[in-house]
Amino acid sequence: GPPTLLIGDSHADRFKTVLSQIPLLITKQNCTAMEFGERPDCNWKAVVDDIKALKVQRIILISHWREDYNEGEFRRLESNLSEAGVPVIVLLPTPEGSEFNPSSYISSGRFPEFVSLTRQQAEQSTSRFRNEIKQISMRHPDVIPVDPLPILCPSHCRFAYRGTPIYRDDNHLTIDGVAL
Protein backbone atom coordinates (compact mmCIF):
# COMPACT_ATOMS: atom_id res chain seq x y z
CA GLY A 1 0.00 0.00 0.00
CA PRO A 2 0.92 3.66 -0.03
CA PRO A 3 3.83 4.34 2.33
CA THR A 4 4.07 6.56 5.39
CA LEU A 5 7.04 8.89 5.59
CA LEU A 6 8.82 9.07 8.96
CA ILE A 7 10.76 12.29 9.55
CA GLY A 8 12.83 12.84 12.65
CA ASP A 9 15.96 12.39 14.68
CA SER A 10 17.02 9.77 17.21
CA HIS A 11 13.60 10.06 18.87
CA ALA A 12 12.01 8.77 15.67
CA ASP A 13 14.49 5.91 15.48
CA ARG A 14 12.76 3.81 18.15
CA PHE A 15 9.42 4.17 16.38
CA LYS A 16 10.73 2.30 13.32
CA THR A 17 10.16 -1.00 15.12
CA VAL A 18 6.61 -0.15 16.20
CA LEU A 19 5.74 1.19 12.75
CA SER A 20 7.34 -1.72 10.89
CA GLN A 21 3.97 -3.35 10.15
CA ILE A 22 3.12 -0.54 7.68
CA PRO A 23 4.97 0.45 4.51
CA LEU A 24 7.45 2.95 5.89
CA LEU A 25 9.87 5.37 4.26
CA ILE A 26 12.45 7.17 6.33
CA THR A 27 14.06 10.50 5.50
CA LYS A 28 17.72 11.21 5.95
CA GLN A 29 18.31 10.48 9.62
CA ASN A 30 18.55 13.50 11.87
CA CYS A 31 16.68 15.96 9.67
CA THR A 32 13.99 17.15 12.03
CA ALA A 33 10.95 18.91 10.64
CA MET A 34 12.30 22.23 11.89
CA GLU A 35 15.60 21.84 10.01
CA PHE A 36 14.17 21.55 6.49
CA GLY A 37 15.01 24.81 4.77
CA GLU A 38 17.61 25.63 7.43
CA ARG A 39 20.28 22.98 6.81
CA PRO A 40 21.54 22.43 3.26
CA ASP A 41 21.38 18.64 3.66
CA CYS A 42 17.69 18.79 4.70
CA ASN A 43 15.89 19.63 1.45
CA TRP A 44 12.10 19.98 1.76
CA LYS A 45 11.56 20.23 -2.01
CA ALA A 46 13.13 16.78 -2.39
CA VAL A 47 10.79 15.45 0.31
CA VAL A 48 7.74 16.90 -1.47
CA ASP A 49 8.95 15.40 -4.76
CA ASP A 50 9.26 12.00 -3.05
CA ILE A 51 5.79 12.35 -1.50
CA LYS A 52 4.31 12.82 -4.97
CA ALA A 53 6.45 10.25 -6.79
CA LEU A 54 6.02 7.54 -4.17
CA LYS A 55 2.37 8.34 -3.41
CA VAL A 56 3.06 8.81 0.30
CA GLN A 57 -0.24 8.72 2.21
CA ARG A 58 0.90 10.49 5.40
CA ILE A 59 3.89 11.88 7.26
CA ILE A 60 4.82 11.22 10.88
CA LEU A 61 7.09 13.77 12.58
CA ILE A 62 8.89 12.62 15.72
CA SER A 63 11.74 14.60 17.20
CA HIS A 64 13.37 16.05 20.25
CA TRP A 65 11.56 19.39 20.12
CA ARG A 66 13.22 22.47 21.59
CA GLU A 67 11.46 25.37 23.25
CA ASP A 68 13.61 28.06 21.66
CA TYR A 69 12.39 27.95 18.04
CA ASN A 70 11.72 31.40 16.69
CA GLU A 71 8.67 32.75 14.88
CA GLY A 72 10.36 32.37 11.47
CA GLU A 73 11.10 28.69 12.10
CA PHE A 74 7.45 28.02 12.96
CA ARG A 75 6.28 29.90 9.83
CA ARG A 76 8.67 27.85 7.68
CA LEU A 77 7.43 24.63 9.31
CA GLU A 78 3.81 25.61 8.68
CA SER A 79 4.57 26.41 5.05
CA ASN A 80 6.42 23.12 4.56
CA LEU A 81 3.66 21.07 6.16
CA SER A 82 0.94 22.68 4.06
CA GLU A 83 3.06 22.13 0.92
CA ALA A 84 3.28 18.39 1.69
CA GLY A 85 -0.31 17.86 0.58
CA VAL A 86 -0.87 14.82 2.85
CA PRO A 87 -1.90 14.41 6.50
CA VAL A 88 0.97 15.09 8.90
CA ILE A 89 1.00 13.53 12.37
CA VAL A 90 3.17 15.45 14.83
CA LEU A 91 4.14 13.66 18.05
CA LEU A 92 4.21 16.40 20.68
CA PRO A 93 7.14 16.43 23.13
CA THR A 94 7.69 13.62 25.59
CA PRO A 95 8.70 14.48 29.17
CA GLU A 96 12.40 14.69 29.83
CA GLY A 97 14.89 15.40 32.59
CA SER A 98 17.50 13.77 34.79
CA GLU A 99 14.90 11.84 36.78
CA PHE A 100 14.13 9.79 33.64
CA ASN A 101 17.70 8.52 33.33
CA PRO A 102 17.84 4.81 34.30
CA SER A 103 21.39 5.20 35.63
CA SER A 104 19.87 7.16 38.54
CA TYR A 105 18.16 3.99 39.75
CA ILE A 106 20.60 1.20 38.89
CA SER A 107 22.33 1.21 42.28
CA SER A 108 19.01 0.61 44.08
CA GLY A 109 18.08 -2.17 41.66
CA ARG A 110 14.51 -0.89 41.65
CA PHE A 111 12.82 1.31 39.10
CA PRO A 112 10.06 3.67 40.25
CA GLU A 113 6.81 3.57 38.29
CA PHE A 114 6.49 7.38 38.48
CA VAL A 115 8.81 10.34 39.03
CA SER A 116 8.04 13.61 40.80
CA LEU A 117 7.34 15.52 37.55
CA THR A 118 3.60 16.12 37.12
CA ARG A 119 1.69 16.16 33.87
CA GLN A 120 1.04 19.87 34.35
CA GLN A 121 4.77 20.57 34.79
CA ALA A 122 5.58 18.51 31.68
CA GLU A 123 2.99 20.46 29.67
CA GLN A 124 4.30 23.79 30.94
CA SER A 125 7.92 22.97 30.10
CA THR A 126 6.96 22.50 26.43
CA SER A 127 4.00 24.87 26.25
CA ARG A 128 5.31 27.15 23.53
CA PHE A 129 5.98 24.32 21.10
CA ARG A 130 2.67 22.64 21.95
CA ASN A 131 0.74 25.86 21.45
CA GLU A 132 2.43 26.66 18.13
CA ILE A 133 1.69 23.18 16.74
CA LYS A 134 -1.92 23.38 17.94
CA GLN A 135 -2.29 26.78 16.25
CA ILE A 136 -0.85 25.38 13.01
CA SER A 137 -3.26 22.42 13.22
CA MET A 138 -6.23 24.79 13.59
CA ARG A 139 -5.22 26.55 10.36
CA HIS A 140 -4.32 23.28 8.58
CA PRO A 141 -6.63 20.38 9.51
CA ASP A 142 -4.20 17.91 7.86
CA VAL A 143 -1.69 18.66 10.65
CA ILE A 144 -2.63 16.31 13.49
CA PRO A 145 -0.89 16.72 16.86
CA VAL A 146 -0.68 13.55 18.96
CA ASP A 147 -0.02 14.10 22.64
CA PRO A 148 1.85 11.34 24.51
CA LEU A 149 1.28 12.98 27.91
CA PRO A 150 -2.07 11.37 28.77
CA ILE A 151 -0.32 7.97 28.61
CA LEU A 152 3.14 8.93 29.83
CA CYS A 153 1.89 11.26 32.57
CA PRO A 154 -1.57 10.27 33.82
CA SER A 155 -1.01 12.58 36.83
CA HIS A 156 2.73 12.17 37.46
CA CYS A 157 5.09 11.12 34.69
CA ARG A 158 6.03 7.49 34.31
CA PHE A 159 9.57 6.27 34.45
CA ALA A 160 8.56 2.62 34.21
CA TYR A 161 5.51 0.61 33.24
CA ARG A 162 4.84 -2.64 35.08
CA GLY A 163 8.38 -2.57 36.46
CA THR A 164 10.09 -2.06 33.09
CA PRO A 165 11.81 1.28 32.38
CA ILE A 166 10.31 3.20 29.47
CA TYR A 167 13.29 5.56 29.15
CA ARG A 168 16.78 4.66 27.96
CA ASP A 169 18.26 8.01 29.03
CA ASP A 170 16.95 11.37 30.18
CA ASN A 171 14.87 11.98 27.04
CA HIS A 172 14.70 8.90 24.76
CA LEU A 173 11.99 6.28 25.14
CA THR A 174 12.80 2.59 25.03
CA ILE A 175 10.98 0.23 22.66
CA ASP A 176 8.62 -0.51 25.60
CA GLY A 177 8.03 3.20 26.07
CA VAL A 178 7.27 3.67 22.38
CA ALA A 179 4.90 0.71 22.40
CA LEU A 180 3.10 2.12 25.44
N, C-alpha and C positions, 0 to 999 in steps of 0.2 A: 504494500500500500504506500500511499504518499508518506514521505519521511517527516520527522520532526527535527528541527535544527536546535541543537544545544549550544548556547553561547555562555562562556564564563571562564572562571579561573580555577584555582585548586578547589574551591568550594563546589563547583560543578562536577569535578572529577568523580567524587563519590556517587553522584547520581547516575553515572553511566551504568552501573550495575543494576540499579533499581529500574532504570528505563530501558534495559536491554531487551525487553519483550516487545518493543515497538521498533519500527524502522527508524534509526537514529543517525543523524549526521552531526558531526562535531566541528566547530570552527577551529581555527588556529588556537591552540591552548594559550590561555592567559591573555586573550583579548576580551576584556569585560565590555559590557554594553556601553559604558561611559567612555571607553578609550577609542571607539570607532570615530574617525575624523580627527582624533588628537594625535595618535601614534601612526607613523607612516606604514607600519606593518599590519595595522588593523584597518582594512579598507572596506567601508560599508557598501560602496557601489558593487564590489565583488560579491558581497553577501547577498545583496538584492538580486544580482544577476543569477547567482546559484539558486535562490528561492524560486525564481521564475523557471529556470532551466530544469531544475530537479523536481518541480511541482511540490515544494515544501508546503505542508498543511498548517504548521504552527511553529512558533519559536518558543523556547524556554530559556529564560535568562536567570542564571544563578551565579552569584558572585559575593565576594566580601565587599559590602557596600560601605563607603566612607560617609561621614557626616559633613565633610568640608567641600562638597561639590559646589561650584558657583552657578549662578543663574544661567550663564551661557552654556555650561555643560548640560544642564537640564533641558534647555531649549533644543540643543543639538540632539540629545537623546529622543526627545519628543518627535522631532522632525524625522529622525532615522526610523523610529518605530512606526510612524504613520506611513512612511515610504515603503515599508516591508510588505504591506498589502495582505498580511495574514494575521490571525490572532497571535498575540504575544503574551505569554504567561511570565510574570515577574515574581520570583520568590523574594519576598521581603526579608529584611535582615534577621538572622538568627542571633540569639543572645550570645554574648562573649564576655570574657574576662578571666582573670587568673583563677577564680574559683572553679572554672570548668576544666582546668588542666589536670588530667589524671595523675600526674606526678605528685600533686599535692596530697594524694590519698594513698599512695603505694605503701608508705611506711606503716600505715595503720592496717593495711590489708582489707579494708572495708570501704566500699564506695557509697556515699550518701545518695539517696534517691533525689533529693532536692538541695539546692544551695540557698543562700540568704537573699539572692536577687529576686525581686517580685516581678510579676508580669508588667505592672505599671512602670517600674523602673526600667525594664527592658524596652518598653514602648517609648518612654521618654528619651532614652539614650540614642534612639534612632528616629526620633520624631520628624526631623526635617526631611530626611529621605522618604520616610513613609508618606508624609503629607504631599510631597512633590509627586510621587508615583500615583497616589490616589487622585490628585488633581489632573494629572495626565490621563488617567483612566476615565475620568468623567468627561473629558473632551474627546477621547478616542475609545469607544466601547470595545474595540478589539484588544486593548491593553488590559490584561486581567491580573491584578495583584493577588498573590496567594500568601496568606499570613501564617507562618509556622508557630506563632506564639500561643494560640489556643491549645496546641498539643504540647509544645515544649515548655510552656509556662502556664499551667492551669490556674495557679494562684502564685506560687513560687516557681522558679525555673528548675527544670530537671537537670541533674547531672547524669543520672542513671535511670534505666527503666527495667524493672524486675531484676535488680541487682547487677545489670550489665551497663557499663559506661556507654553513654551515647556521644561523648566527645573524645577526640583523639589528642587534642591540645586545647589551648584556650579559646579557639574559635572555629575549628573544623569538626563537623559531625563524623561519627563512625558510620559504617554501613548500617549498623543497627539504628543509629540516630536518624539516618536518611530514611530507612524503612518505616520508622515510627512516624 
